[in-house]
């Protein structure tokens, strides 16, 4: 029986605390007008419906980031980021040549940005990034290489990379 009394007292306390919280002035505020918070920003801007976590960078431009650990599971990686190091569009990677006896896999994933192919900033170097990660499975002769062409949106700039396949 004492547990029921304690539970009833706690629920009464929680309800009264909730009423106090909702009776403050913050509850009586009206939502912002369309001049204060335009419709475009309500949908696409910071806190908007489509990209709720995206923050508009103070400067415009895109960095073309590359990375990869050099192991077979992450030979190479490429992505794009804005001035706040937020991912923008995903580049495309095409295999130009690969050693026989193995297979090259390209998947979306995370990597650490180690260098840039081009772009406006080096602020994102050493930070985590997202994009396409290239891996290799199978047998490869010593000294084998993979040639890749990375095309970055939106300008269509492309760069070729030759990556050595590490021995097992």
C-alpha positions, -999 to +999 in steps of 0.1 A: +000+000+000+028+026+007+041+021-028+008+032-042+007+063-021+043+072-031+035+066-068+004+088-065+024+116-048+051+115-075+026+116-103+008+146-087+042+164-084+050+156-120+017+169-133+020+201-112+056+207-125+043+202-161+016+228-156+041+253-142+063+247-172+035+253-197+021+283-180+053+304-186+057+331-212+076+309-236+044+289-242+024+319-252+048+330-280+036+328-315+056+311-343+079+333-364+064+351-394+074+343-429+096+374-429+114+362-398+117+326-410+110+323-448+093+293-462+124+282-481+144+280-449+116+262-431+119+234-457+156+234-468+174+256-442+189+249-408+163+232-387+142+227-418+122+196-428+145+182-455+180+189-440+174+195-403+210+192-392+226+211-421+241+245-412+246+270-441+283+277-444+295+313-441+315+310-472+307+292-504+329+266-521+335+229-521+365+208-511+372+176-530+385+153-502+405+121-506+416+096-481+417+059-473+438+037-450+458+020-478+447-014-466+427-037-489+395-028-471+399+009-477+425+015-505+411+049-515+382+072-506+368+104-521+341+128-510+331+165-511+325+189-483+316+226-478+333+252-456+318+236-425+331+202-434+295+189-441+291+164-469+277+178-501+273+157-532+289+122-536+315+119-564+315+091-589+344+067-591+351+047-623+377+019-624+400+024-654+422-007-648+425-033-622+447-064-617+433-097-629+423-122-602+406-097-579+376-075-577+373-038-569+344-028-547+331+008-544+307+016-515+294+045-496+311+050-462+331+071-438+368+079-441+394+104-427+402+132-452+440+131-458+444+153-488+424+173-514+420+168-551+410+204-554+385+229-541+383+259-519+395+248-484+419+225-465+400+230-432+385+195-434+419+176-435+423+151-407+385+151-400+360+124-406+342+126-440+317+106-460+318+095-496+328+065-517+354+040-503+373+017-527+383-018-515+400-048-532+394-085-527+412-113-543+447-122-555+470-096-570+506-099-581+532-079-562+533-044-575+498-045-589+480-012-592+444+001-597+437+031-618+406+052-609+389+082-623+371+104-597+345+129-610+333+155-585+299+172-588+287+198-595+314+211-618+323+177-632+360+181-624+378+148-626+411+134-614+429+101-621+445+082-593+468+052-594+467+031-562+491+003-553+474-029-541+491-040-509+502-076-506+483-099-483 
